[in-house]
Amino acid sequence: TTAIVGFLNQRYERIGMIFNILKSINSTQQMPILKKTIDISRFNFLRDLHDRNEILFYAFCYANLEKILPIIYTPTVGEAVRRFSRDSARFRGIFLSPNNIDKVEKIFSHFRFKKPTIAVVTDNQGILGIGDQGVGGIDISIGKLSLYVLGAGIRPWETLPLTLDVGTDNSQDLNDPYYLGYKSGRLTGEEYDSFIEKFVKGITKKYPNILIQWEDFSRQNAFTILDRYRYKVLSFNDDIQGTGSVVLAGIINGLKISNEDLKDQRFVIYGAGAAGIGIARRIAACLRSKYNLSESKIYEKIAILDSKGLVTDQRKVANYKKPFSKDKNFFKNWDVEDVSNIKLAEVIKNFNATVLIGTSGQKKHFTNEIIKLMCNNTDRPLIFPLSNPTFNSEATPQEIYKASKGKAIVAAGSPFEPFNYNGKKIIVGQGNNFFIFPGVGLGAILIKESCYINDEVFTEVAITLSNMTPDSNIKKGIIYPNVVDIRKISAAVAHTTIKSISEKQGTEELSLQEIKSKMWKPQYHPIIKKHSNT
C-alpha cells in the first residue's frame, strides 16, 4: 500500500485527490522491497507486484535498475525456478505440453494473447547453470521479457512468456507430489522435433511477424533449433548469439587497455556448451569480417575445452564443436601427460594463451596456477570467468586480481561487489547479455517486413556495444558500460540491428531518434477532469 501511494501521489494531485497519509513515502526508490533481506523474498514480492500493478512494477524496477536486476533475473531467478511448483500461486504465459500441443492454434487464438510482438521460449532443460528444472523454467521466460521491457521499452502487453513442457529428467521433480509440470521423462528424437515443429507452425500462423527468442535449451537442442529455424522465422538464441556478442565487445574493450589487436590474440574457451561455442563463433566471425583472415588462420587462434579436455578430432564430438576441434598436428609438439585428455593448464602453457574465458559452470577452476600461467604469456591477460550463477564462477574477480598482481583485465558473468586492491577500489564490469538482447529484439520487431536476423548483426552490435562504453570506465579497467544507460545502449544496438538487416535484406531503416520514440515508458497517462459547460 505504501508503495502504491508513493508512486501515485502526483497522479492523484492532478485530479484533485489529495491524500495526507504516508506522505513520507513519495518515491519508487523508497519502496519496502529494498528493506527485505532475502533475495528470493524480494523476488516473490516483485512478482506479486508485477501481477497486481504492472506499471508500478516497471517504474520501480527502472528507478532502481542496478539493485533490482540481480533480483528479477540472474542469479535469484534460478532459485525461483527451483521453487516454482511450491511457491507459485499465479501463472503468466503459456504452458505447452504433450497434453495440449495439438490444440496450439486454438490456444494462441485466445483473446488474452491479442498481438504479441515477442515471445521468449524455453524447454527448461538448460536453465542458467543448474540444468533441467522442468516447468519452473517459465520464470526464466517471464524474467527475460521483463528485461526487454526495462531495457528496450518493448510494451509489456506485447510480450509472451512460453514454456515447452516436454517433460523432465529431474528425478526430484518427478518424485515431488506437488510438481506442476508434465510428469514424465523428456521427449527426445522425432517426438521432440515434432513437438517443436507444431509449436513453431502454430505461433507463426497466428502471429507471422512475432520474434521468437530461444532460451535455455540443452546445448545440442539449442544449436539444432537455431540452425533449423533461423532463416525460416524471425528468431535468435541469446545463449549462443547474445553471449557471443557481449563477450566480443568485452574483448575489444579489454584490448584497448592492453593496446593490442584482436588478430594477435590466442583464445582459450573453457566450456563447450551454447555459451562457449557461441563466443568462439563470434570471435571467428569478427576475425573473418574485420581482418579477412583465412579459415585455417582463424581456427588456429581458438582452442576450446570441454569436460574431457581439449576438443580434438581424436575423439567423437558433437557437430557444433567440430569446426573448433583440433587435429593431432595442432598439438604434436606439446608437452602433455595424456593426448587424449589435454588439460586446461597444459593448453594455456603450450598454446601461449592470451585470453581465457570460462563458461564451464565449474567453480574455482581458474586456480592461482592457471592465472599465473596466463600472466607468463602476456603482460595483460584477459580473464573472464563468466559462469552463472555466482557460486559457479570459475574464480572471483578478487582472486584473479590477487593471483595476477593486478595485471589481469577482468570481466565477470555474475554481479560481484566492488573490492579493494592495493588501496584502490576495483569495480569489475559484468558481461551481461542485457546489453545486447533487448536492443536486438527491439530492432527486429520494429522492422515491419518479414525478415530474419542475419549473422552479421551479432558482430556489428558487439562493436556498437564496445563503442558505447565510456572512456572513463575503460581507464578504470571496467570494460562494459553502466547498466543505468541501458535505454541509450539498447537504442544504439537496435539501430545497428536494423541497419545490418536492411543492408542484407533490403528492409526499411529507422533513425536513432525514431527508435527512441518507440520505447515504452512506465508511466500513467494523465487523467483530465471533464469541466461542465454549465
C-alpha positions as CSV (number, residue, x, y, z in Angstrom):
1,T,0.0,0.0,0.0
2,T,2.7,2.5,0.9
3,A,4.5,1.9,-2.4
4,I,1.4,2.4,-4.4
5,V,0.5,5.6,-2.6
6,G,4.1,6.8,-3.1
7,F,4.0,6.2,-6.8
8,L,0.5,7.6,-7.4
9,N,0.8,10.8,-5.3
10,Q,1.4,13.0,-8.3
11,R,-1.3,11.4,-10.3
12,Y,-3.8,11.9,-7.5
13,E,-2.9,15.5,-7.2
14,R,-3.6,16.2,-10.9
15,I,-7.2,15.1,-10.4
16,G,-7.7,16.7,-7.1
17,M,-7.4,13.6,-4.9
18,I,-5.0,14.7,-2.2
19,F,-4.0,12.1,0.4
20,N,-2.2,13.1,3.5
21,I,-1.5,9.6,4.7
22,L,2.1,8.2,4.4
23,K,3.4,11.4,2.8
24,S,7.0,10.4,3.5
25,I,6.7,7.6,1.0
26,N,6.9,9.7,-2.1
27,S,9.3,7.8,-4.4
28,T,9.6,4.4,-6.0
29,Q,13.1,4.4,-4.6
30,Q,11.8,4.1,-1.1
31,M,9.6,1.1,-1.5
32,P,9.7,-1.5,1.3
33,I,11.1,-4.2,-1.1
34,L,14.6,-2.7,-0.5
35,K,14.3,-3.5,3.2
36,K,13.7,-7.2,2.7
37,T,16.9,-9.2,3.5
38,I,16.5,-12.4,1.4
39,D,16.6,-12.0,-2.4
40,I,14.0,-14.8,-3.0
41,S,11.6,-12.8,-0.8
42,R,12.3,-9.7,-2.8
43,F,11.7,-11.8,-6.0
44,N,8.3,-13.0,-4.7
45,F,7.3,-9.5,-3.6
46,L,8.1,-8.1,-7.0
47,R,6.4,-10.9,-8.9
48,D,3.3,-10.3,-6.8
49,L,3.6,-6.6,-7.6
50,H,4.1,-7.4,-11.3
51,D,0.8,-9.3,-11.3
52,R,-1.1,-6.6,-9.4
53,N,0.2,-3.4,-10.9
54,E,2.4,-3.7,-14.0
55,I,3.1,0.0,-14.5
56,L,4.2,0.4,-10.8
57,F,6.4,-2.7,-11.1
58,Y,8.3,-1.4,-14.1
59,A,8.5,2.1,-12.7
60,F,10.1,0.8,-9.5
61,C,12.4,-1.6,-11.3
62,Y,13.6,1.1,-13.7
63,A,14.2,3.6,-10.9
64,N,16.3,1.0,-9.1
65,L,17.8,-0.9,-12.0
66,E,21.2,-1.8,-10.7
67,K,19.8,-3.1,-7.4
68,I,16.9,-4.9,-9.0
69,L,18.5,-6.7,-11.9
70,P,20.0,-9.5,-9.8
71,I,16.7,-10.0,-8.1
72,I,14.3,-10.2,-11.0
73,Y,16.7,-12.2,-13.1
74,T,20.1,-13.9,-12.6
75,P,21.1,-15.1,-10.0
76,T,17.9,-15.0,-7.9
77,V,15.6,-16.3,-10.7
78,G,17.5,-19.6,-10.5
79,E,16.2,-20.2,-7.0
80,A,12.7,-19.1,-8.1
81,V,12.8,-21.7,-10.9
82,R,13.7,-24.4,-8.4
83,R,10.8,-23.5,-6.1
84,F,8.2,-22.8,-8.8
85,S,5.9,-25.7,-8.0
86,R,5.9,-24.9,-4.3
87,D,5.7,-21.1,-4.4
88,S,3.7,-20.2,-7.4
89,A,0.1,-19.0,-6.9
90,R,-0.4,-17.2,-10.2
91,F,0.6,-18.1,-13.7
92,R,1.8,-15.9,-16.5
93,G,2.3,-17.0,-20.1
94,I,1.5,-20.2,-22.0
95,F,2.4,-23.7,-20.9
96,L,2.5,-26.1,-23.8
97,S,2.9,-29.9,-23.2
98,P,2.1,-33.1,-24.9
99,N,-1.4,-32.8,-23.4
100,N,-2.2,-29.7,-25.4
101,I,0.3,-29.2,-28.2
102,D,-2.3,-30.4,-30.8
103,K,-4.5,-27.5,-29.7
104,V,-1.8,-24.9,-30.1
105,E,-3.6,-22.8,-32.7
106,K,-6.7,-22.6,-30.5
107,I,-4.5,-21.6,-27.6
108,F,-2.9,-18.8,-29.5
109,S,-6.3,-17.6,-30.6
110,H,-7.4,-16.9,-27.1
111,F,-8.4,-13.2,-26.5
112,R,-5.7,-12.8,-23.8
113,F,-2.9,-13.1,-26.4
114,K,-4.0,-10.4,-28.9
115,K,-0.9,-9.0,-30.6
116,P,2.3,-10.2,-29.1
117,T,5.5,-9.0,-30.9
118,I,8.0,-11.1,-28.9
119,A,8.0,-14.5,-27.2
120,V,10.7,-15.9,-25.0
121,V,10.6,-19.7,-25.2
122,T,12.3,-22.3,-23.2
123,D,12.1,-26.1,-22.9
124,N,13.5,-25.8,-19.4
125,Q,16.5,-28.2,-19.9
126,G,19.5,-25.8,-19.7
127,I,18.4,-23.4,-17.0
128,L,21.2,-21.0,-16.2
129,G,24.0,-23.1,-14.7
130,I,21.6,-25.5,-12.9
131,G,20.3,-27.7,-15.8
132,D,16.9,-29.4,-16.2
133,Q,14.4,-27.7,-13.9
134,G,11.1,-28.8,-15.5
135,V,8.1,-26.5,-15.8
136,G,9.6,-23.9,-13.5
137,G,11.6,-22.6,-16.4
138,I,8.6,-20.4,-17.2
139,D,10.1,-17.9,-14.7
140,I,13.1,-17.6,-17.0
141,S,10.8,-16.5,-19.8
142,I,8.9,-14.1,-17.6
143,G,12.1,-12.6,-16.2
144,K,13.8,-12.2,-19.6
145,L,10.8,-10.4,-21.0
146,S,10.8,-8.0,-18.1
147,L,14.3,-7.1,-19.1
148,Y,13.1,-6.5,-22.7
149,V,10.6,-4.1,-21.3
150,L,13.1,-2.3,-19.0
151,G,16.0,-2.3,-21.4
152,A,14.3,-1.5,-24.7
153,G,10.9,-0.2,-23.9
154,I,9.0,-3.1,-25.5
155,R,5.4,-2.8,-24.4
156,P,4.7,-5.3,-21.7
157,W,1.3,-6.3,-23.1
158,E,3.1,-7.3,-26.4
159,T,5.3,-9.9,-24.6
160,L,4.6,-13.6,-24.4
161,P,6.4,-16.0,-22.0
162,L,6.3,-19.6,-23.1
163,T,7.4,-22.9,-21.7
164,L,7.6,-26.0,-23.8
165,D,7.0,-28.6,-21.1
166,V,8.2,-31.7,-22.9
167,G,8.7,-33.5,-19.5
168,T,11.7,-33.6,-17.2
169,D,14.5,-35.9,-16.4
170,N,14.9,-34.3,-13.0
171,S,14.1,-37.1,-10.5
172,Q,13.4,-34.7,-7.7
173,D,10.6,-33.1,-9.7
174,L,9.2,-36.4,-10.9
175,N,9.0,-37.6,-7.4
176,D,7.5,-34.4,-6.0
177,P,3.8,-34.8,-5.4
178,Y,3.4,-31.0,-5.8
179,Y,5.2,-30.8,-9.1
180,L,3.0,-28.8,-11.6
181,G,4.6,-29.9,-14.9
182,Y,4.1,-32.8,-17.3
183,K,5.2,-35.7,-15.1
184,S,7.2,-37.8,-17.5
185,G,10.7,-38.2,-18.9
186,R,11.6,-35.7,-21.5
187,L,10.6,-36.2,-25.1
188,T,13.5,-37.0,-27.4
189,G,14.3,-37.7,-31.0
190,E,11.4,-37.4,-33.5
191,E,8.8,-36.9,-30.8
192,Y,10.7,-33.8,-29.6
193,D,11.3,-32.5,-33.1
194,S,7.6,-32.9,-33.9
195,F,6.6,-31.0,-30.8
196,I,8.9,-28.1,-31.7
197,E,7.6,-28.0,-35.2
198,K,4.0,-27.9,-34.1
199,F,4.8,-25.0,-31.8
200,V,6.6,-23.1,-34.5
201,K,3.9,-23.6,-37.1
202,G,1.1,-22.7,-34.5
203,I,2.7,-19.5,-33.3
204,T,3.8,-18.2,-36.7
205,K,0.4,-19.0,-38.3
206,K,-1.3,-16.8,-35.7
207,Y,1.5,-14.2,-35.4
208,P,3.5,-14.2,-38.6
209,N,5.9,-11.4,-37.6
210,I,6.5,-12.4,-34.0
211,L,10.1,-12.6,-32.8
212,I,11.0,-15.9,-31.1
213,Q,13.9,-15.8,-28.7
214,W,15.0,-19.3,-27.8
215,E,16.2,-19.5,-24.2
216,D,18.0,-22.1,-22.0
217,F,17.7,-25.2,-24.2
218,S,20.2,-28.0,-23.8
219,R,23.3,-27.4,-25.8
220,Q,22.6,-29.8,-28.6
221,N,18.9,-28.8,-29.0
222,A,19.9,-25.1,-28.8
223,F,22.2,-25.4,-31.8
224,T,19.8,-27.7,-33.8
225,I,16.8,-25.5,-33.3
226,L,18.7,-22.3,-34.0
227,D,20.2,-23.7,-37.3
228,R,16.8,-25.2,-38.3
229,Y,14.7,-22.1,-37.9
230,R,16.9,-19.1,-38.0
231,Y,16.2,-18.3,-41.7
232,K,12.6,-19.6,-41.6
233,V,11.2,-17.5,-38.8
234,L,12.3,-14.3,-37.0
235,S,14.3,-15.8,-34.2
236,F,17.6,-15.9,-32.3
237,N,19.2,-17.7,-29.4
238,D,20.5,-15.4,-26.7
239,D,22.6,-18.1,-25.0
240,I,24.6,-18.6,-28.2
241,Q,24.4,-15.4,-30.2
242,G,23.8,-12.8,-27.5
243,T,26.5,-14.2,-25.3
244,G,28.9,-14.2,-28.2
245,S,28.3,-10.5,-28.9
246,V,28.6,-9.3,-25.4
247,V,31.8,-11.2,-24.8
248,L,33.3,-10.0,-28.1
249,A,32.5,-6.4,-27.0
250,G,34.4,-7.0,-23.7
251,I,37.4,-8.4,-25.5
252,I,37.5,-5.4,-27.9
253,N,37.5,-3.1,-24.9
254,G,40.0,-5.1,-22.9
255,L,42.4,-4.9,-25.8
256,K,42.0,-1.1,-25.7
257,I,43.6,-1.3,-22.2
258,S,46.4,-3.7,-23.2
259,N,46.9,-1.8,-26.5
260,E,46.8,-5.0,-28.5
261,D,45.0,-6.2,-31.6
262,L,42.3,-8.9,-31.8
263,K,44.0,-10.8,-34.6
264,D,47.2,-11.2,-32.5
265,Q,45.4,-13.0,-29.6
266,R,45.2,-16.7,-28.7
267,F,41.8,-17.6,-27.2
268,V,41.1,-20.4,-24.8
269,I,37.5,-21.0,-24.0
270,Y,36.9,-23.3,-21.1
271,G,33.4,-24.8,-21.6
272,A,32.0,-26.1,-24.9
273,G,28.3,-25.5,-24.4
274,A,26.0,-23.0,-26.0
275,A,27.8,-20.0,-24.5
276,G,31.3,-21.3,-25.1
277,I,30.7,-22.2,-28.8
278,G,28.7,-19.0,-29.3
279,I,31.6,-16.9,-28.1
280,A,34.0,-18.9,-30.3
281,R,31.7,-18.4,-33.3
282,R,31.5,-14.7,-32.7
283,I,35.3,-14.3,-32.4
284,A,35.7,-16.3,-35.6
285,A,33.1,-14.2,-37.4
286,C,34.8,-10.9,-36.3
287,L,38.3,-12.2,-37.4
288,R,36.7,-13.2,-40.7
289,S,34.8,-10.0,-41.5
290,K,37.1,-7.3,-40.0
291,Y,40.5,-8.8,-40.7
292,N,39.8,-11.0,-43.7
293,L,41.8,-13.9,-42.2
294,S,41.6,-17.4,-43.8
295,E,39.6,-20.1,-42.1
296,S,42.7,-22.0,-41.1
297,K,44.2,-18.9,-39.6
298,I,41.0,-18.2,-37.7
299,Y,40.6,-21.6,-36.2
300,E,44.2,-22.0,-35.1
301,K,43.7,-19.0,-32.8
302,I,40.8,-20.6,-30.8
303,A,41.1,-23.6,-28.5
304,I,38.1,-25.0,-26.7
305,L,38.0,-27.4,-23.8
306,D,35.0,-29.5,-22.6
307,S,34.7,-32.0,-19.7
308,K,37.2,-34.3,-21.5
309,G,39.9,-31.7,-22.1
310,L,40.9,-30.0,-25.4
311,V,38.3,-30.7,-28.1
312,T,40.1,-32.7,-30.8
313,D,39.2,-34.9,-33.7
314,Q,40.8,-37.8,-31.9
315,R,37.5,-38.5,-30.2
316,K,33.9,-38.2,-31.1
317,V,32.4,-34.7,-30.6
318,A,29.1,-33.1,-31.2
319,N,28.6,-31.5,-34.6
320,Y,28.5,-27.9,-33.2
321,K,32.0,-28.5,-31.7
322,K,33.6,-29.9,-34.9
323,P,34.7,-26.6,-36.5
324,F,36.9,-25.9,-33.4
325,S,38.2,-29.5,-32.9
326,K,42.0,-29.8,-33.3
327,D,43.8,-32.4,-35.3
328,K,46.9,-34.1,-33.9
329,N,49.3,-31.8,-35.8
330,F,48.0,-28.9,-33.7
331,F,49.4,-30.3,-30.5
332,K,52.0,-32.8,-31.8
333,N,54.9,-30.8,-30.2
334,W,53.1,-30.0,-27.0
335,D,54.4,-31.2,-23.6
336,V,51.3,-33.0,-22.1
337,E,50.7,-36.0,-19.9
338,D,47.9,-37.6,-22.0
339,V,47.0,-36.5,-25.5
340,S,43.5,-38.0,-25.1
341,N,42.8,-35.6,-22.2
342,I,44.8,-32.3,-22.6
343,K,44.0,-30.3,-19.5
344,L,43.5,-26.5,-19.1
345,A,46.9,-25.7,-17.7
346,E,48.6,-27.7,-20.5
347,V,46.6,-25.8,-23.2
348,I,47.4,-22.4,-21.7
349,K,51.1,-23.2,-21.4
350,N,51.6,-24.8,-24.8
351,F,49.2,-22.6,-26.7
352,N,50.5,-19.4,-25.2
353,A,47.0,-18.2,-24.5
354,T,46.4,-14.5,-24.0
355,V,42.6,-14.6,-23.5
356,L,40.9,-17.0,-21.1
357,I,37.1,-17.3,-21.0
358,G,35.2,-19.5,-18.6
359,T,31.7,-20.9,-19.5
360,S,32.1,-24.3,-17.8
361,G,29.8,-23.9,-14.8
362,Q,32.7,-25.3,-12.7
363,K,33.5,-23.2,-9.7
364,K,37.1,-22.4,-8.7
365,H,38.6,-24.0,-11.9
366,F,40.6,-20.8,-12.6
367,T,43.2,-21.6,-9.9
368,N,46.2,-19.4,-8.9
369,E,48.3,-21.7,-11.1
370,I,46.1,-21.1,-14.1
371,I,46.1,-17.3,-13.6
372,K,49.9,-17.2,-13.2
373,L,50.3,-19.2,-16.4
374,M,48.2,-16.7,-18.2
375,C,50.5,-13.9,-16.9
376,N,53.5,-15.7,-18.2
377,N,52.2,-15.5,-21.7
378,T,51.3,-11.8,-21.8
379,D,51.7,-8.7,-19.6
380,R,47.9,-8.0,-19.5
381,P,45.9,-11.2,-19.9
382,L,42.1,-11.1,-20.4
383,I,40.4,-13.4,-17.9
384,F,36.6,-13.7,-18.0
385,P,35.0,-16.1,-15.5
386,L,31.5,-16.0,-17.0
387,S,29.7,-18.9,-15.5
388,N,26.3,-18.3,-13.7
389,P,25.0,-18.2,-11.1
390,T,27.6,-16.5,-8.9
391,F,28.6,-19.6,-7.0
392,N,29.5,-21.4,-10.2
393,S,32.0,-18.7,-11.3
394,E,35.4,-20.2,-12.3
395,A,37.0,-17.6,-10.0
396,T,36.1,-14.4,-8.3
397,P,37.5,-11.1,-9.7
398,Q,39.2,-10.5,-6.4
399,E,41.0,-13.9,-6.6
400,I,42.1,-13.1,-10.2
401,Y,43.4,-9.7,-9.2
402,K,45.4,-11.1,-6.3
403,A,46.9,-14.0,-8.2
404,S,47.8,-11.8,-11.2
405,K,49.1,-9.0,-9.0
406,G,46.6,-6.7,-10.7
407,K,47.8,-7.4,-14.2
408,A,44.7,-9.3,-15.5
409,I,41.9,-7.5,-17.2
410,V,38.8,-9.0,-15.8
411,A,35.1,-9.2,-16.6
412,A,32.6,-11.5,-14.8
413,G,29.3,-13.2,-15.9
414,S,27.7,-12.6,-12.5
415,P,27.5,-9.4,-10.4
416,F,30.3,-9.0,-7.9
417,E,30.6,-6.4,-5.2
418,P,33.5,-3.9,-5.6
419,F,36.6,-4.7,-3.6
420,N,39.9,-3.0,-2.6
421,Y,43.2,-4.0,-4.1
422,N,46.4,-2.2,-3.2
423,G,44.4,0.7,-1.7
424,K,42.2,1.1,-4.8
425,K,38.5,0.4,-5.2
426,I,38.1,-2.1,-8.0
427,I,34.8,-2.3,-9.9
428,V,34.6,-5.2,-12.4
429,G,32.3,-5.0,-15.4
430,Q,29.7,-7.6,-15.9
431,G,29.4,-9.3,-19.3
432,N,25.7,-9.2,-19.1
433,N,23.6,-10.2,-22.2
434,F,21.2,-7.4,-21.0
435,F,23.4,-5.1,-23.0
436,I,22.6,-6.9,-26.2
437,F,19.3,-8.8,-26.4
438,P,16.8,-6.0,-25.7
439,G,18.3,-3.9,-28.5
440,V,18.5,-6.8,-30.9
441,G,14.9,-7.7,-30.1
442,L,13.6,-4.1,-30.4
443,G,15.4,-3.7,-33.8
444,A,14.0,-6.9,-35.1
445,I,10.4,-6.2,-34.2
446,L,10.4,-2.6,-35.4
447,I,11.1,-3.9,-39.0
448,K,7.6,-4.3,-40.3
449,E,8.6,-6.5,-43.2
450,S,9.1,-10.3,-42.8
451,C,12.8,-10.9,-42.3
452,Y,15.4,-13.0,-40.4
453,I,18.2,-11.9,-38.1
454,N,21.3,-12.4,-40.2
455,D,24.5,-13.5,-38.5
456,E,26.4,-10.2,-39.3
457,V,24.0,-8.5,-36.8
458,F,25.7,-10.1,-33.8
459,T,29.2,-8.9,-34.8
460,E,28.1,-5.4,-35.6
461,V,26.2,-5.0,-32.3
462,A,29.2,-6.2,-30.4
463,I,31.2,-3.4,-31.9
464,T,28.4,-0.9,-31.1
465,L,28.4,-2.1,-27.5
466,S,32.2,-1.7,-27.2
467,N,31.8,1.9,-28.5
468,M,29.1,2.7,-26.0
469,T,31.5,2.0,-23.1
470,P,32.7,5.3,-21.7
471,D,36.4,6.0,-21.9
472,S,36.2,6.8,-18.1
473,N,35.2,3.2,-17.5
474,I,37.9,1.7,-19.6
475,K,40.6,3.8,-17.9
476,K,39.4,2.2,-14.6
477,G,39.5,-1.3,-16.1
478,I,35.7,-1.5,-16.4
479,I,35.2,-2.9,-19.9
480,Y,31.4,-2.6,-20.1
481,P,29.1,0.4,-19.9
482,N,26.9,1.4,-17.0
483,V,23.6,-0.5,-16.7
484,V,21.8,2.7,-15.9
485,D,22.4,3.7,-19.6
486,I,20.6,0.7,-20.9
487,R,17.9,2.6,-22.9
488,K,20.6,4.6,-24.7
489,I,22.6,1.4,-25.3
490,S,19.6,-0.6,-26.5
491,A,18.6,2.2,-28.9
492,A,22.1,2.1,-30.4
493,V,22.0,-1.7,-30.6
494,A,18.6,-1.6,-32.2
495,H,19.8,0.9,-34.8
496,T,22.7,-1.3,-35.7
497,T,20.4,-4.3,-35.9
498,I,18.0,-2.6,-38.3
499,K,20.9,-1.2,-40.4
500,S,22.5,-4.6,-40.7
501,I,19.3,-6.4,-41.6
502,S,18.5,-3.6,-44.1
503,E,21.8,-3.9,-45.8
504,K,21.4,-7.7,-46.1
505,Q,17.7,-8.0,-46.8
506,G,16.7,-4.6,-48.3
507,T,14.3,-3.7,-45.4
508,E,13.5,-0.2,-44.4
509,E,15.8,1.7,-42.0
510,L,14.9,3.8,-39.0
511,S,16.7,6.7,-37.5
512,L,18.0,6.5,-33.9
513,Q,15.5,9.2,-32.9
514,E,12.6,7.2,-34.4
515,I,13.8,4.1,-32.4
516,K,13.9,6.0,-29.2
517,S,10.4,7.4,-29.8
518,K,9.1,3.8,-29.9
519,M,10.3,2.9,-26.4
520,W,7.5,2.5,-23.9
521,K,7.9,4.2,-20.5
522,P,6.3,3.0,-17.3
523,Q,4.0,5.9,-16.5
524,Y,0.3,6.6,-16.3
525,H,-1.5,8.6,-18.9
526,P,-2.7,11.9,-17.4
527,I,-6.3,12.0,-16.3
528,I,-8.0,15.2,-17.2
529,K,-11.1,16.3,-15.2
530,K,-14.0,17.0,-17.5
531,H,-15.3,20.5,-16.9
532,S,-19.0,21.2,-17.1
533,N,-20.2,23.7,-19.6
534,T,-22.9,25.0,-17.3
